[in-house]
Amino acid sequence: MFPRSFRLLAAPAALLVGAAALAGAELVLLDGRVLSGDSVRREGDLYVLSTRTGDVTMPAELVDRVQLTGEPESRPIQGIPEGPTALRDAGPQQLAGAPVQPSTPEQQTAAIGNPSSFRKSPVNSEWHPTSAYDMSKDVLADSRSTFVQSPVDPEWHPTSAFDPSKDVLADSRSTFAKSPIDSSWTPTDGFKKTGW
């Protein structure tokens, strides 16, 4: 596990990792944290990072990688002039021979001449189609089926036979004739009344 505190040690002589050539060094830990210092060296299973306040010791199994920072220091050797490095941060350059001015695109295409041209055809090869559909014309008028009018009217219009002003049951209603014999009976007293 990553310790919460770092052990500060004196800087014993050990393997230096490029600190003389660059301005600083960094330890990138496995958890993503970065420790910055002036130089770093390896001592067995430990990395020793030298800082302005002292040395920081870090177990090697907790370090993901070591990276150097800063710009390289120019250290010319006494008595030997600093020669060219053959590395230049610039655009295209003339490396050898007399300078040659490249030809322009106009000069390169001058020998080709004007672009090809073709004589206009006497027949117009363009075709501009037009719509044959007329919205105001009945295009099915000639092909639509028609029928001759029948001499007999096939339509039937029924009429009601019921006349509300006529007694349609007059002929079938029952009637009774007056009897020649009077069927009414008027009772009379049958006891003769005599005086005493």
C-alpha positions in Angstrom: 0.0 0.0 0.0 1.2 3.6 -0.7 2.6 5.1 2.5 1.1 8.3 3.8 4.5 9.8 4.7 7.8 9.8 2.8 11.1 9.0 4.4 13.7 11.7 3.8 17.2 10.4 3.3 20.5 12.0 2.5 21.6 11.6 -1.1 24.2 8.8 -1.3 26.2 8.3 -4.5 24.2 5.9 -6.7 23.0 5.5 -10.3 21.8 8.9 -11.6 19.0 8.8 -14.2 19.7 11.6 -16.6 19.3 14.4 -14.1 22.5 16.0 -15.4 21.1 16.4 -18.9 17.6 17.7 -18.0 16.3 20.2 -15.6 14.1 17.8 -13.5 12.6 14.4 -13.1 9.2 13.0 -12.2 7.9 9.7 -10.6 4.5 8.7 -12.0 2.9 6.4 -9.5 0.4 3.5 -10.2 -2.5 5.5 -8.8 -1.8 8.4 -11.3 -0.1 10.8 -8.9 3.1 12.6 -10.1 6.0 13.5 -7.8 8.3 16.1 -9.2 11.9 16.7 -8.2 15.4 17.8 -9.5 16.8 14.3 -10.1 16.0 10.6 -9.5 18.1 7.5 -8.9 17.5 3.8 -8.3 18.8 2.2 -5.1 17.9 -1.5 -5.1 14.1 -1.7 -4.8 13.7 2.0 -4.1 13.6 5.2 -6.2 15.1 8.2 -4.5 13.8 11.5 -5.8 15.9 14.6 -5.0 13.9 17.7 -4.3 14.8 21.2 -2.9 13.7 20.2 0.6 15.4 16.7 0.6 15.1 13.2 -0.8 11.9 11.3 -1.2 12.1 7.5 -1.1 9.5 5.5 -3.0 9.2 1.7 -3.4 9.8 0.5 -6.9 6.6 -1.6 -7.0 4.5 1.6 -6.5 6.1 3.5 -9.4 4.6 3.2 -12.9 7.4 5.0 -14.8 10.1 7.6 -14.5 10.2 10.6 -16.8 12.6 13.5 -17.3 11.4 17.1 -17.6 12.8 20.4 -18.7 15.0 21.3 -21.7 18.5 19.7 -22.2 21.4 21.8 -21.0 24.0 22.8 -23.5 27.4 21.7 -22.1 30.2 22.4 -24.7 33.4 20.5 -24.1 36.4 22.8 -23.5 38.7 22.9 -26.5 36.3 21.2 -28.9 34.0 23.6 -30.9 30.3 22.7 -30.9 29.6 21.2 -34.3 26.3 21.0 -36.3 23.7 18.5 -35.1 22.1 18.0 -38.5 18.8 18.7 -36.9 16.9 21.9 -37.9 13.4 23.0 -37.0 12.6 24.9 -40.2 10.9 24.5 -43.6 12.4 23.3 -46.9 16.1 24.3 -47.3 18.7 24.0 -50.0 21.2 21.4 -48.6 23.8 21.3 -51.4 24.5 22.9 -54.8 23.5 26.2 -56.2 20.0 27.4 -55.4 17.4 26.3 -58.0 14.2 28.3 -58.3 11.3 25.9 -59.1 9.1 26.7 -62.0 5.6 28.1 -61.4 2.4 26.2 -62.2 1.8 28.5 -65.1 5.2 27.7 -66.6 4.7 24.0 -66.1 1.3 24.0 -68.0 2.4 26.5 -70.7 3.5 23.6 -73.1 0.0 22.0 -72.9 -1.7 25.0 -74.5 -5.3 25.9 -74.3 -7.8 23.3 -73.2 -9.6 21.2 -76.0 -12.6 22.8 -77.6 -15.3 21.1 -79.7 -17.4 22.4 -82.6 -21.0 23.0 -81.8 -23.3 20.2 -83.2 -25.8 21.3 -85.8 -28.4 19.1 -84.1 -29.5 20.1 -80.7 -28.7 17.1 -78.5 -30.5 18.5 -75.5 -33.9 17.1 -74.6 -36.3 19.0 -72.4 -39.2 16.7 -71.5 -42.7 18.1 -71.0 -45.6 16.6 -69.1 -48.4 15.1 -71.3 -50.8 15.2 -68.4 -53.4 18.0 -68.6 -55.2 18.6 -65.3 -58.2 20.2 -67.1 -58.7 17.4 -69.6 -60.7 14.2 -69.0 -58.1 11.7 -70.3 -60.6 8.7 -69.8 -63.5 10.3 -71.7 -62.9 8.1 -74.8 -62.5 4.8 -72.9 -65.2 5.3 -70.2 -68.2 2.9 -70.6 -71.6 4.4 -71.4 -75.1 2.8 -71.4 -78.1 3.6 -73.7 -81.2 4.8 -71.9 -83.9 2.1 -71.5 -87.3 2.8 -73.2 -89.0 1.4 -70.1 -88.5 3.3 -67.0 -86.9 0.7 -64.6 -87.4 2.8 -61.6 -90.3 2.1 -59.3 -91.7 4.7 -57.1 -94.2 3.1 -54.7 -97.2 5.1 -53.4 -99.2 4.6 -50.3 -102.7 2.9 -50.6 -103.9 4.2 -47.3 -106.3 7.1 -47.5 -106.8 8.6 -44.0 -110.1 10.3 -45.2 -111.7 7.0 -46.3 -113.3 4.4 -44.1 -111.6 1.3 -45.5 -113.5 -1.0 -43.1 -116.9 0.2 -44.1 -117.6 -2.8 -46.3 -116.4 -5.4 -43.8 -117.9 -3.9 -40.6 -120.8 -6.1 -39.1 -124.3 -4.6 -39.0 -127.5 -5.9 -37.4 -131.1 -5.6 -38.7 -134.1 -4.8 -36.5 -136.0 -7.9 -35.4 -139.7 -8.1 -36.5 -140.7 -9.4 -33.1 -140.3 -7.1 -30.1 -138.0 -9.0 -27.9 -138.4 -6.7 -25.0 -140.6 -8.0 -22.1 -142.4 -5.8 -19.6 -143.6 -7.8 -16.6 -147.1 -7.2 -15.2 -148.7 -8.1 -11.9 -150.6 -11.3 -12.3 -152.6 -11.1 -9.2 -156.1 -9.7 -9.7 -156.9 -7.1 -7.3 -160.6 -7.4 -6.0 -162.3 -5.4 -3.4 -163.6 -7.0 -0.1 
